[in-house]
Structures are given as structure tokens and as C-alpha cells.
């Protein structure tokens, strides 16, 4: 026990400064890694909950198609005329905007910039 106190005194630190350093490192790790990952997971869950028939989606495998049917854990994606794929809901990565909506968003942005 005495040698531990001597080592701390020689190193120039106290146990409280070591605790503050470890707490600071944990806070940095939380704000740089854990919090953004939790936020991204929350957004993905909301995206999956709002899937509906007719949405154009991209799966994690890169397949692009229009949702034909939404079930509890699966969705059917129509990738071509009368070609439907069953995929897990969790494999849906992104919902793409309709071309008409994308054009209207671009025209709004152009009007705002002028």
C-alpha cells in the first residue's frame, strides 16, 4: 500500500486526477462514437416503421426496387415487371425520393437561392 502511494507521488499525479482523466476519456468516446451510432439506429428504425407500398428503396445489397407488399418482418420489392423479391425489412437501407418530388425540391431550392 505504501509503495503505491510512493509511486503516485513520484509520478506527480493523484488518484483524483487519474479518475478525472478516465472520466474525460469516457465522455469523449461517448460523444464521438456511442451517441452518433444510437442516433443513426433510431433514424433507421423510424425509416423501417414508415415503409409503405409504392416507396422506392435501396437494400443493403444494392438492389433498387419499388415496395409491392409490406409484411411484419419482410417486404416484397418489385425490381422489374412481374419480378418480385422477398427481403427482410432490416435489409432496407434507404428510401429514395420519387423523381417528381426530387424535381419539386430542386425547383424550391432554386427559387429560395434567387
NORVENJO-V345580 format. One record per residue. RES is the residue in three letters. PHI is phi in radians with two decimals (* if undefined). PSI is psi in whole degrees, 0 to 359 (* if undefined). D_CENTER is the distance of its C-alpha to the mean C-alpha in Angstrom with 1 decimal. Layout:
BEGIN
res: {RES/RES}
phi: {PHI/PHI}
psi: {PSI/PSI}
d_center: {D_CENTER/D_CENTER}
END
This chain:
BEGIN
res: {UNK/UNK/UNK/UNK/UNK/UNK/UNK/UNK/UNK/UNK/UNK/UNK/UNK/UNK/UNK/UNK/UNK/UNK/UNK/UNK/UNK/UNK/UNK/UNK/UNK/UNK/UNK/UNK/UNK/UNK/UNK/UNK/UNK/UNK/UNK/UNK/UNK/UNK/UNK/UNK/UNK/UNK/UNK/UNK/UNK/UNK/UNK/UNK/UNK/UNK/UNK/UNK/UNK/UNK/UNK/UNK/UNK/UNK/UNK/UNK/UNK/UNK/UNK/UNK/UNK/UNK/UNK/UNK/UNK/UNK/UNK/UNK/UNK/UNK/UNK/UNK/UNK/UNK/UNK/UNK/UNK/UNK/UNK/UNK/UNK/UNK/UNK/UNK/UNK/UNK/UNK/UNK/UNK/UNK/UNK/UNK/UNK/UNK/UNK/UNK/UNK/UNK/UNK/UNK/UNK/UNK/UNK/UNK/UNK/UNK/UNK/UNK/UNK/UNK}
phi: {*/-1.12/-1.14/-1.10/-1.17/-1.17/-1.11/-1.13/-1.17/-1.23/-1.30/1.50/-2.14/-2.07/-1.05/-1.21/-1.21/-1.14/-1.10/-1.10/-1.09/-1.14/-1.12/-1.12/-1.10/-1.11/-1.11/-1.10/-1.09/-1.09/-1.31/-1.64/-2.13/-1.27/-1.08/-1.09/-1.18/-1.13/-1.13/-1.13/-1.13/-1.12/-1.12/-1.17/-1.10/-1.15/-1.07/-1.17/-1.21/-1.73/-1.16/-2.53/-1.05/1.75/-1.20/-1.61/-2.22/-2.11/-1.53/-1.14/-1.45/1.64/-1.39/-1.92/-2.87/-1.83/-1.18/-1.76/-2.62/-1.96/-1.95/-1.12/-2.06/-2.21/-2.31/-1.80/-1.97/-1.61/-1.72/-2.70/-1.04/1.02/-2.07/-2.10/-2.04/-1.67/-2.31/-1.22/-1.01/-1.17/-1.48/-1.30/-1.71/-2.51/-1.84/-1.49/-1.33/-1.17/-0.99/-1.15/-1.17/-1.11/-1.15/-1.18/-1.15/-1.15/-1.18/-1.13/-1.14/-1.15/-1.13/-1.21/-1.32/-1.46}
psi: {315/322/326/317/324/318/319/320/323/325/343/14/162/163/328/324/326/318/317/319/314/319/320/318/319/319/318/315/320/311/336/335/306/311/312/325/320/321/317/320/320/318/321/320/320/321/315/324/334/11/139/162/134/345/140/125/162/130/171/336/355/8/131/131/175/135/128/323/136/122/191/306/356/160/149/127/128/115/341/177/122/25/110/140/139/124/157/145/322/344/353/124/317/150/122/150/150/148/324/319/320/319/319/325/320/319/325/318/321/320/321/327/340/*}
d_center: {48.0/50.3/49.0/45.4/46.5/48.5/45.5/43.3/46.2/46.7/43.1/43.2/40.4/40.4/38.3/36.8/35.6/34.0/32.2/31.0/29.7/27.8/26.3/25.4/23.7/21.6/20.7/19.6/17.5/15.9/15.1/14.0/12.0/11.5/10.7/7.9/6.3/7.4/6.4/2.6/4.6/7.0/5.9/5.6/8.8/10.3/10.0/11.7/14.2/15.2/16.1/19.8/22.6/22.9/19.3/18.8/15.8/14.6/14.1/12.7/16.4/16.8/18.9/19.2/21.0/21.7/21.1/24.6/24.1/21.5/22.4/21.2/19.1/19.9/20.0/22.7/22.0/25.0/24.8/28.5/31.5/31.9/29.4/26.8/24.3/23.0/19.4/17.3/14.9/12.1/12.8/12.1/9.3/10.4/13.2/15.7/18.1/21.7/24.0/26.1/23.3/22.2/25.9/26.3/23.4/24.9/28.4/27.2/25.8/29.1/31.2/29.4/29.9/33.7}
END
